[in-house]
Amino acid sequence: MTTSNDTTNGSHDAAPRGASAHDGTISLGELLEEPSLHVEALTQPADTSRPIRYVYPTELTDPSPYLRGEELILSVGVPVAGQSDAVIENYVRTLKHHDVSALLIGLGDLMAELPATLVAACRDNDLPLLTQRAAVPFRRIVDWVDEQRTRDRTVDLQERDLGSMLRWLVAGTLGAGPVETELALRGLTGVPVSVCAFDADRHNDVHRLVDRFPAAVAVLEDRILALCADTAEFTAALTESDLVYGVAIAQDASAMAHAIPEALEALQEGLRYRRAVRIDEIATLEGLLAAVPKVRLVPFVHRLLVPLVEHDKANSTALTTSLQAFLSPDNDISTAAARLYVHVNTLRNRLSKITELTGSNPFDEYDRVHFRIALWAARNMGMRDLPDP
């Protein structure tokens, strides 16, 4: 039976060809808020942020072999039309068991209203039940989801490009001019800018916060940076949010070379204590180094790290990684050795070799500070050969 909603009965003996798989997701709330789709919730979802990763039109009574989780199931109602309560309830339980995000029934092809048993089963199993107005094709949903994902991929690329530009600015390999141009495109010139750092897993929440204001969002690996005009309105919204963040103020584009490392450092403190932190609340070595001209830090890198990196390359050793582990906060030599999966004596030998190559002793507090400066400078100036800490 072919329907006007482009689904067929018994035609899904392979993976769902009608599915739209994306790198990211849309939310159930976004689907319900789009007026052109004419979708309504028959059972109120407990969580409208529930993600939809695939759109799957199917009339199978048991589509479980083809379910991966987070699907929006599109159906004209074949699996439930004229079925017993037991069959309908089992159908709903199957979808819920496989982590389906929602079930949508298109009205008009097979039924004008849904069976009460289906509504009750979806409510009891916390499976959002949606309907779509008669004569509106499912293709409209599939196309809309694809458009959203294309838009999101474009935005993601732009945010990563801006993140790269800001990293180059911090590293001193890019002047402030290109950054000023980007800020001008977003209405952020001639005003102080709040540089806010967030953990990457709060990306959507960051957008919900900052999209109401003149702002730019940038992706820096596992961190999100939001650049917003430093206004009383934005500060109030930031304070009222439940986000953990670090924030510093840049008076202009060139000042971001200092403000970005400061905001990231403030975020580190914020994540430690699960609260918002402004850079002026803390006094740290990293905050001090962010204000130091890069040219003053280069000698630390050349004297204390370059010999180690070159030795590691030539001899397949792990001196640089061992130094980072030993200097990590709260790491004594035993803890560092355990994290490196080596014996304590092996780590001692490596640290002795570091002293031999650099003339500085990682056990000496004065030299430890110098090593920390070198590591910080190398990371923030984009030294490619530095292993992850």
C-alpha positions in Angstrom: 0.0 0.0 0.0 1.6 3.3 -1.1 0.5 6.4 0.7 0.7 10.1 0.0 3.3 10.3 2.8 5.8 8.3 0.8 6.0 5.3 3.2 5.4 1.7 2.1 4.4 -1.4 4.0 6.9 -4.2 4.0 9.5 -2.4 2.0 12.2 -2.2 4.8 14.2 -5.4 4.5 17.5 -3.4 4.6 18.8 -0.4 6.5 16.4 2.5 6.5 17.0 4.3 3.2 14.6 7.0 4.2 16.6 7.9 7.3 18.5 11.1 7.5 21.6 10.5 9.5 23.7 13.5 10.6 26.8 14.3 12.5 24.7 16.3 14.9 21.1 16.5 16.0 18.0 18.6 16.1 15.9 18.7 19.2 12.3 17.7 19.6 11.5 21.2 20.7 12.9 22.7 17.5 10.7 20.3 15.5 7.6 21.3 17.4 8.4 25.0 17.1 8.7 25.0 13.2 5.3 26.2 12.0 5.7 25.0 8.4 5.8 21.4 9.5 2.3 21.5 11.1 3.5 19.0 13.9 1.7 18.9 17.2 2.4 16.9 20.4 -0.5 14.7 21.4 1.4 13.7 24.6 3.4 16.5 26.1 7.1 15.6 26.1 8.8 15.7 29.5 12.0 16.9 27.8 11.7 19.0 24.6 15.5 19.0 24.3 15.4 15.3 23.5 17.6 14.8 20.4 16.5 13.6 17.0 19.4 12.1 15.1 17.6 10.1 12.4 14.3 10.6 10.5 12.9 7.1 9.6 9.6 6.7 7.7 8.4 3.1 8.3 5.2 1.1 8.5 6.9 -2.0 10.0 5.2 -3.3 13.1 8.6 -4.2 14.4 11.3 -1.9 13.0 13.8 -2.8 15.8 16.4 -4.4 13.4 16.9 -1.0 11.8 16.8 1.2 14.9 19.9 2.9 16.2 18.4 5.2 18.8 17.3 8.8 18.7 15.0 8.3 15.7 11.9 10.2 14.8 9.5 7.5 13.5 7.2 8.7 10.7 4.1 6.5 10.1 0.6 6.9 8.6 -0.6 4.4 11.3 -0.3 1.0 9.6 1.3 -0.7 12.7 -1.6 0.4 15.0 -4.7 0.7 12.8 -7.3 -1.8 13.7 -4.9 -3.6 16.1 -5.6 -5.0 19.5 -4.6 -3.1 22.6 -1.9 -5.7 23.2 -0.3 -5.2 19.8 -0.4 -1.4 20.1 1.2 -1.5 23.6 3.9 -3.9 22.4 4.6 -1.6 19.4 5.1 1.4 21.7 7.3 -0.6 24.2 9.5 -1.8 21.2 10.1 1.8 20.1 10.8 2.9 23.6 13.1 0.0 24.3 15.2 1.0 21.3 15.5 4.7 22.5 13.3 6.2 19.8 13.0 9.9 20.4 9.4 10.3 19.2 6.6 8.7 17.1 4.8 10.8 14.5 1.6 9.7 12.9 0.5 11.5 9.7 -3.3 12.0 9.8 -5.6 11.6 6.8 -4.2 8.6 4.9 -5.4 5.9 7.2 -7.0 7.6 10.2 -8.4 10.9 11.2 -7.7 10.4 14.9 -5.5 8.1 16.9 -6.6 5.1 19.0 -6.9 6.0 22.7 -4.8 2.9 23.5 -1.9 4.4 21.5 -2.1 7.7 23.3 -2.2 6.0 26.7 0.7 3.7 25.9 2.9 6.5 24.6 2.1 8.5 27.7 2.8 5.6 30.1 6.1 4.8 28.3 7.2 8.5 28.0 7.4 8.2 24.2 6.4 11.5 22.7 3.5 11.1 20.3 3.2 13.6 17.6 0.7 14.2 14.8 1.0 16.0 11.4 -1.8 17.7 9.7 -3.5 15.8 6.8 -2.2 16.4 3.3 1.2 17.6 4.6 3.9 15.2 3.2 6.5 13.6 5.4 9.0 14.7 2.8 8.7 18.2 4.3 10.1 17.0 7.6 12.9 15.1 6.0 13.9 18.1 3.9 13.6 20.5 6.8 15.9 18.3 9.0 18.5 18.2 6.2 18.3 22.0 5.9 18.9 22.4 9.6 21.9 20.0 9.5 23.4 21.8 6.5 23.0 25.1 8.3 24.5 23.7 11.5 27.5 22.3 9.6 28.1 25.7 8.0 27.9 27.4 11.4 30.2 24.8 12.9 32.8 25.4 10.2 32.6 29.2 10.8 33.0 28.8 14.5 36.0 26.5 14.1 37.6 29.0 11.6 37.1 31.8 14.1 38.6 29.6 16.8 41.7 29.0 14.6 42.0 32.7 14.0 41.9 33.4 17.7 44.5 30.8 18.5 46.8 32.4 15.9 46.2 35.8 17.6 47.1 34.4 21.0 50.2 32.6 19.5 51.4 35.9 18.0 51.3 34.6 14.4 48.4 36.8 13.4 47.8 40.5 13.9 44.7 42.0 15.3 43.4 43.2 11.9 41.5 40.1 10.8 40.0 39.7 14.2 38.8 43.4 14.1 37.1 42.6 10.8 35.3 39.6 12.3 34.2 41.6 15.3 32.9 44.4 13.0 30.8 41.9 11.1 29.1 41.0 14.4 28.7 44.6 15.8 31.5 44.3 18.3 33.7 47.2 17.4 34.2 50.3 19.5 33.0 48.5 22.7 34.7 46.4 25.4 34.1 42.7 24.8 33.4 40.0 27.3 35.5 37.0 26.5 33.7 34.0 28.0 35.0 30.5 28.0 32.8 27.4 28.4 33.2 23.7 28.3 32.4 22.3 24.9 29.5 20.1 26.1 27.4 23.2 26.8 27.6 24.4 23.2 23.8 24.6 22.6 23.3 26.3 26.0 25.9 28.9 25.1 24.1 29.7 21.9 20.8 30.0 23.8 22.5 32.5 26.0 24.4 34.7 23.6 22.3 34.6 20.4 20.1 37.4 21.9 23.1 39.8 21.9 25.7 41.0 19.4 28.1 38.1 19.7 30.5 35.7 18.1 31.0 32.0 19.1 34.3 30.2 18.4 35.3 26.6 18.9 38.8 25.9 20.4 39.1 22.1 20.7 37.4 21.2 24.0 36.4 24.8 24.8 33.8 27.3 23.5 34.6 31.0 23.4 31.8 33.5 23.3 32.7 37.1 22.5 29.9 39.5 23.5 29.6 43.3 24.0 30.3 44.0 27.7 26.9 45.5 28.6 24.8 45.4 31.7 22.2 43.4 29.9 24.6 40.7 28.8 26.3 40.6 32.3 22.9 40.1 33.9 22.0 37.3 31.5 25.3 35.6 32.0 25.0 35.8 35.8 21.5 34.4 35.8 22.5 31.4 33.7 23.4 28.0 35.2 26.6 27.8 33.1 30.1 27.3 34.5 32.3 29.8 32.8 35.4 31.9 32.9 35.4 35.5 31.8 37.8 38.3 31.0 37.4 41.7 29.4 39.1 42.8 26.2 39.0 46.6 25.4 39.8 45.9 21.8 40.8 43.2 19.3 44.5 43.3 20.2 43.7 42.9 23.9 42.1 39.5 23.1 45.5 38.0 22.8 45.7 38.4 26.6 42.0 38.1 27.5 41.5 34.7 25.8 44.1 32.9 27.9 42.8 34.6 30.9 39.2 33.5 30.3 40.4 29.9 29.7 42.4 30.0 32.9 39.4 31.4 34.8 37.3 28.5 33.3 39.8 26.0 34.7 39.1 27.5 38.1 35.4 27.5 37.5 35.4 23.8 36.5 37.3 23.0 39.6 34.8 24.7 41.9 31.7 24.3 39.6 31.0 28.0 39.5 31.5 31.1 37.3 34.9 32.8 37.7 36.1 36.2 36.5 39.8 36.5 35.9 40.1 39.4 38.3 39.0 37.0 41.1 42.1 34.9 40.7 45.9 35.4 40.7 47.6 32.7 38.7 50.9 32.1 36.9 48.9 31.6 33.7 47.1 34.9 34.1 50.4 36.7 34.6 52.0 34.9 31.6 49.0 35.9 29.4 50.0 39.6 29.8 53.7 39.0 29.0 54.8 39.7 25.4 55.4 36.4 23.6 59.0 37.4 22.6 59.9 37.3 26.3 58.7 33.7 26.6 60.4 32.2 23.6 63.8 31.7 25.3 62.1 29.5 27.9 60.8 27.3 25.2 64.1 27.1 23.3 66.2 26.4 26.4 63.9 24.1 28.3 61.7 22.3 25.9 63.3 22.2 22.4 66.2 19.9 23.7 63.6 17.5 25.1 61.5 17.4 22.0 64.5 16.8 19.8 65.8 14.1 22.1 62.4 12.4 22.1 62.3 12.5 18.3 65.8 11.1 17.9 65.7 8.4 20.5 61.9 7.6 20.8 61.9 8.6 24.4 59.2 10.3 26.4 61.0 13.1 28.3 58.5 15.8 27.4 55.5 13.7 28.4 57.2 12.7 31.6 58.0 16.3 32.5 54.4 17.3 32.0 53.1 14.5 34.1 55.6 15.3 36.9 54.6 19.0 36.9 50.8 18.4 36.8 49.0 19.8 39.8 48.9 17.5 42.8 51.3 15.0 41.1 54.1 13.7 43.2 56.7 11.4 41.6 54.8 8.2 42.5 51.5 9.6 41.1 53.2 10.8 38.0 54.9 7.4 37.5 51.6 5.6 37.9 49.9 7.8 35.3 52.7 7.1 32.9 52.6 3.4 33.7 56.3 3.3 34.5 58.3 2.5 37.6 59.3 5.4 39.9 63.0 4.8 39.2 62.3 5.0 35.5 60.7 8.4 35.9 63.6 9.5 38.1 66.0 8.5 35.4 64.0 10.5 32.8 64.0 13.6 35.1 67.8 13.2 35.5 68.2 13.1 31.8 66.1 16.3 31.5 68.5 18.0 34.0 71.4 16.8 31.9 69.9 18.2 28.7 68.6 21.5 30.0 70.7 22.4 33.0 67.5 22.8 35.0 66.3 20.4 37.7 62.6 19.5 37.8 62.9 18.7 41.5 64.1 22.3 42.2 61.2 24.6 42.9 62.8 27.6 41.2 63.5 25.5 38.0 60.0 23.9 38.2 58.5 27.4 37.7 60.7 27.9 34.7 59.6 24.6 33.2 55.9 25.5 33.8 56.5 28.8 32.0 58.1 27.0 29.1 55.2 24.5 28.8 52.5 27.2 29.1 54.3 29.3 26.4 54.7 26.3 24.1 51.0 25.4 24.3 49.8 28.9 23.8 52.1 29.7 21.0 51.1 26.6 19.1 54.2 24.4 19.4 53.1 21.5 17.2 55.6 18.9 18.6 54.4 19.2 22.2 52.5 16.1 23.2 49.1 16.4 24.9 49.4 16.9 28.7 
